[in-house]
Amino acid sequence: MNVDERIRQRAYEIWQAEGQPEGKESEHWQQAREEIEPFYKEGDAEAGSVESSVAIPMPKSDNMH
């Protein structure tokens, strides 16, 4: 799993843990990046590009089972 995928996964986990609130995507991305990026080597070209190039797929709560 590359750094982009891991950050996306962690941001989604944070979103779920907080009760799936709307409008906190940026906060979740930032928290996930702060948690995940230190585990990847310094200078990884992909590490800084996640937030600007990828959106978290946020399922609607009424569609979740």
PyRosetta script that sets phi, psi and omega in degrees:
from pyrosetta import init, pose_from_sequence

init()
pose = pose_from_sequence("MNVDERIRQRAYEIWQAEGQPEGKESEHWQQAREEIEPFYKEGDAEAGSVESSVAIPMPKSDNMH")
pose.set_psi(1, 127.6)
pose.set_omega(1, 179.7)
pose.set_phi(2, -83.2)
pose.set_psi(2, 174.0)
pose.set_omega(2, -174.9)
pose.set_phi(3, -61.9)
pose.set_psi(3, -39.2)
pose.set_omega(3, 179.2)
pose.set_phi(4, -60.4)
pose.set_psi(4, -46.5)
pose.set_omega(4, -179.1)
pose.set_phi(5, -64.8)
pose.set_psi(5, -40.8)
pose.set_omega(5, -178.2)
pose.set_phi(6, -67.3)
pose.set_psi(6, -40.5)
pose.set_omega(6, 178.0)
pose.set_phi(7, -65.5)
pose.set_psi(7, -43.2)
pose.set_omega(7, 178.3)
pose.set_phi(8, -59.4)
pose.set_psi(8, -44.3)
pose.set_omega(8, 179.7)
pose.set_phi(9, -63.2)
pose.set_psi(9, -44.4)
pose.set_omega(9, -178.5)
pose.set_phi(10, -66.8)
pose.set_psi(10, -40.3)
pose.set_omega(10, 177.7)
pose.set_phi(11, -60.9)
pose.set_psi(11, -40.0)
pose.set_omega(11, 177.7)
pose.set_phi(12, -64.7)
pose.set_psi(12, -41.8)
pose.set_omega(12, 178.0)
pose.set_phi(13, -61.8)
pose.set_psi(13, -41.7)
pose.set_omega(13, 178.8)
pose.set_phi(14, -63.1)
pose.set_psi(14, -45.0)
pose.set_omega(14, 179.1)
pose.set_phi(15, -57.6)
pose.set_psi(15, -46.0)
pose.set_omega(15, 179.0)
pose.set_phi(16, -64.2)
pose.set_psi(16, -44.0)
pose.set_omega(16, -177.9)
pose.set_phi(17, -63.3)
pose.set_psi(17, -28.4)
pose.set_omega(17, 180.0)
pose.set_phi(18, -89.8)
pose.set_psi(18, 8.9)
pose.set_omega(18, 176.7)
pose.set_phi(19, 87.5)
pose.set_psi(19, 22.0)
pose.set_omega(19, 175.8)
pose.set_phi(20, 58.6)
pose.set_psi(20, 49.1)
pose.set_omega(20, -180.0)
pose.set_phi(21, -71.0)
pose.set_psi(21, 149.9)
pose.set_omega(21, 176.1)
pose.set_phi(22, -89.5)
pose.set_psi(22, 148.6)
pose.set_omega(22, 173.7)
pose.set_phi(23, 83.3)
pose.set_psi(23, 11.3)
pose.set_omega(23, -179.4)
pose.set_phi(24, -116.1)
pose.set_psi(24, 19.6)
pose.set_omega(24, -176.6)
pose.set_phi(25, -57.3)
pose.set_psi(25, -44.2)
pose.set_omega(25, -178.9)
pose.set_phi(26, -62.7)
pose.set_psi(26, -40.8)
pose.set_omega(26, 178.5)
pose.set_phi(27, -64.7)
pose.set_psi(27, -41.7)
pose.set_omega(27, 179.8)
pose.set_phi(28, -65.9)
pose.set_psi(28, -42.4)
pose.set_omega(28, 177.0)
pose.set_phi(29, -59.7)
pose.set_psi(29, -47.4)
pose.set_omega(29, -177.6)
pose.set_phi(30, -62.1)
pose.set_psi(30, -45.4)
pose.set_omega(30, 179.5)
pose.set_phi(31, -62.1)
pose.set_psi(31, -44.2)
pose.set_omega(31, 179.8)
pose.set_phi(32, -62.7)
pose.set_psi(32, -44.1)
pose.set_omega(32, 179.0)
pose.set_phi(33, -61.1)
pose.set_psi(33, -42.5)
pose.set_omega(33, 179.9)
pose.set_phi(34, -64.5)
pose.set_psi(34, -32.6)
pose.set_omega(34, 179.4)
pose.set_phi(35, -79.0)
pose.set_psi(35, -38.4)
pose.set_omega(35, -170.8)
pose.set_phi(36, -90.6)
pose.set_psi(36, -44.4)
pose.set_omega(36, -173.1)
pose.set_phi(37, -55.8)
pose.set_psi(37, -36.2)
pose.set_omega(37, 179.2)
pose.set_phi(38, -60.2)
pose.set_psi(38, -21.1)
pose.set_omega(38, 180.0)
pose.set_phi(39, -80.8)
pose.set_psi(39, -12.3)
pose.set_omega(39, 179.2)
pose.set_phi(40, -104.0)
pose.set_psi(40, 147.1)
pose.set_omega(40, -175.9)
pose.set_phi(41, -59.9)
pose.set_psi(41, 148.5)
pose.set_omega(41, 178.2)
pose.set_phi(42, -59.9)
pose.set_psi(42, 138.7)
pose.set_omega(42, 176.6)
pose.set_phi(43, 89.8)
pose.set_psi(43, 7.3)
pose.set_omega(43, 176.8)
pose.set_phi(44, -63.0)
pose.set_psi(44, 119.9)
pose.set_omega(44, -175.2)
pose.set_phi(45, -62.2)
pose.set_psi(45, -27.4)
pose.set_omega(45, -176.9)
pose.set_phi(46, -83.7)
pose.set_psi(46, -20.3)
pose.set_omega(46, -170.3)
pose.set_phi(47, -58.0)
pose.set_psi(47, -37.1)
pose.set_omega(47, -176.6)
pose.set_phi(48, -92.5)
pose.set_psi(48, -2.9)
pose.set_omega(48, -171.5)
pose.set_phi(49, -97.4)
pose.set_psi(49, -5.8)
pose.set_omega(49, -172.2)
pose.set_phi(50, -61.3)
pose.set_psi(50, -53.2)
pose.set_omega(50, -172.1)
pose.set_phi(51, -62.6)
pose.set_psi(51, -35.8)
pose.set_omega(51, -176.9)
pose.set_phi(52, -82.4)
pose.set_psi(52, -18.4)
pose.set_omega(52, -173.3)
pose.set_phi(53, -114.7)
pose.set_psi(53, -11.7)
pose.set_omega(53, -174.2)
pose.set_phi(54, -135.4)
pose.set_psi(54, 137.1)
pose.set_omega(54, 176.7)
pose.set_phi(55, -107.5)
pose.set_psi(55, 146.5)
pose.set_omega(55, 176.5)
pose.set_phi(56, -75.8)
pose.set_psi(56, 125.9)
pose.set_omega(56, 174.9)
pose.set_phi(57, -72.1)
pose.set_psi(57, 115.4)
pose.set_omega(57, -176.5)
pose.set_phi(58, -107.8)
pose.set_psi(58, 102.4)
pose.set_omega(58, 178.3)
pose.set_phi(59, -67.9)
pose.set_psi(59, 147.5)
pose.set_omega(59, 176.0)
pose.set_phi(60, -70.4)
pose.set_psi(60, 140.0)
pose.set_omega(60, -176.8)
pose.set_phi(61, -63.0)
pose.set_psi(61, -26.7)
pose.set_omega(61, 179.3)
pose.set_phi(62, -76.7)
pose.set_psi(62, -13.0)
pose.set_omega(62, 177.1)
pose.set_phi(63, -92.1)
pose.set_psi(63, -9.6)
pose.set_omega(63, -177.1)
pose.set_phi(64, -85.9)
pose.set_psi(64, 145.6)
pose.set_omega(64, -179.4)
pose.set_phi(65, -107.9)
pose.dump_pdb("model.pdb")
